[in-house]
Amino acid sequence: MSDTTFLDWPFFDDSHRKFAADLTAWAEKEIAPLQDDNHQTNEALDASFRKITNKLGAAGWLKYTIPATYGGALDKFDVRHMALARSILGYHTGLADFAFAMQGLGSGSITLFGTEKIKQKYLPEVGTGKRIPAFALSEPACGSDVAAISTSAERDGDDYVINGVKTWISNAGIADQYVLFARTGDAPGAKGLSAFIIDANNPGLTVSERIDVIAPHPLGTLVLKNCRVPASHMLGKSGEGFKVAMTTLDIFRTTVGGAALGFARRAMDEAIARAKSREAFGQKIGAFQIIQSKIGDMALKIDASALLVFRSAWVKDTQGIRVTRESSMAKLYATDSAQEVIDDAVQIFGGMGVVSGVTVERLYREIRALRIYEGTSEIQKLVIASQVMAD
């Protein structure tokens, strides 16, 4: 990244600055040369994803997604480290950001709500990249409206029997385990949900399809048919599924903003390089005020996004409280602003900006999903309003 002055802000200490410098140097050597865009088959995509995950694990970066007790790098989640990691990895490739993010999101509920036995079983290999987790919340008729989940889990002796369909599930088909949310009938709406951890080799769970999206990453649909899961695999208590999901998302929504920062910073760097090299009407296009205005807007949006993202991360790390408002603000502003920054970068590139394989074209596709997953931009506005009005 050309601009690292944000690391001097009081949100960070020397451990964060060293982490950012070390990861940046590693990513430039190990991740930048990788091509993650032209995947003609799911097999090729999965192979790239596993390669990146293995690299991240072997180098020790995935240890920042789990606690030290289970082989992690730090005693507990440090959202600043994770947001920095997503920003740095996202700067180079969306697939690397995605691989890091899913190790955290897919196992975060286990870290926060799992029993000691469950944590010991699942977390250590997440931190090495040998075990790939997933987070299964959405359904065909239930995306933003989590309270409308219809997948059912009925108690049968020492087990729960789960039936239903989950879709838009990242890592579907390659995950070793799923944190999955189902209705246990404790109460109507959100109060009737519970969370379970399900092994991918459970005979009652199948991947019915893979979903192709504009910025390729492993994504698919799960079908659960009489899927028998031990009651000991419930995370938290019966009826606490909504709490499990929202507490987990509180942490990781902030890091989505970090990924958006990485995409936006790369777009601005590409745009500046283009403005300094491309000539039109007898001069470099960077000499035109209209181009300078676009770049000025980019810099403003990136710094404003960074302030919101790292404010949210700092509050969570230092005060240990729920950051529902702060994380929603960070995700909303950073992702929407990154979309605008990248769009301006494409415009500065002109026709080359929409040529397949050009960096800004890839970024244009990669940023779009961030405004949808882990809560759409529209939902974030409602969350922010409810928090502000409650205050």
LINZIKA-V178801 format. One line per field, one symbol per residue. ss: DSSP state (H for helix, E for strand, - for the rest). phi: phi as a letter, one per 20 degrees, with the letter a starting at -180 (. if undefined). psi: psi as a letter, one per 30 degrees, with the letter a starting at -180 (. if undefined). Layout:
BEGIN
ss: ???
phi: ???
psi: ???
END
This chain:
BEGIN
ss: ----HHHH-----HHHHHHHHHHHHHHHHH-----------HHHHHHHHHHHHHHHHH--HHHHH-EHHH---E----HHHHHHHHHHHHHH-HHHHHHHHHHHHHHHHHHHH--HHHHHHHHHHH------EEEE--E--E---HHH---EEEEE--EEEEEEEEEEEE------EEEEEEE-----HHHHEEEEEEE-----EEEEEE--------EEEEEEEEEEEEHHHEE-----HHHHHHHHHHHHHHHHHHHHHHHHHHHHHHHHHHHHH-EE--EEHHH-HHHHHHHHHHHHHHHHHHHHHHHHHHHHHHH----HHHHHHHHHHHHHHHHHHHHHHHHHHHHHHH----HHHHHHHHHHHHH-----HHHHHHHHHHHHHH-
phi: .fdcfffefffddfffffgfffffffffeddgffdcdeeecfffffffffffgfffffenfffedcffgdnfecfbgdffffffffffffgeafffgfffffffffdgffgecffgfffffdfgfffdnfcdebcddfcgdbdfeffegdgdcdfbmecdddcqccclefmgncfebcecdbedmfafmffddcdcdcffeffedceeaddecfdgbgbaddddcleecggfefemdfnefffffffffgfefffffffgfffffffffffffffededblnbfffeffffffffffgfffffffffffefffffffedmdfcgfffffffgffffffgffffffgfffmgffdegnfgffffgefffffedflofgffffffffffffff
psi: kejgfffflfflafeeeeeeeeeeeeeeeeeefkkgeijfleeeeeeeeeeeeeeeeefgfffgfllefgglflelkjfeeeeeeeeeeeeekeeeeeeeefeeeffeeeeeflleeeeeeeeefeffgfkklljjellegjdeiefgkfkkjkkjbglkjkkakklhjkgkfflflkjkklkggellbffgllklkkkfgkfgkljflkkklfjklkkakkkjjhjkkkffgkkalkfgeeeeeeeeeeefeefeeeeeeeeeeeeeeeeeeeefekkkhglkfffkeeeeeeeeeeeeeeeeeeeeefeeeeeeeffglkheeeeeeeeeeeeeeeeeeeeeeeeefbeffgkkfkefeeeeeefeffgelhjleeeeeeeeeeeeee.
END
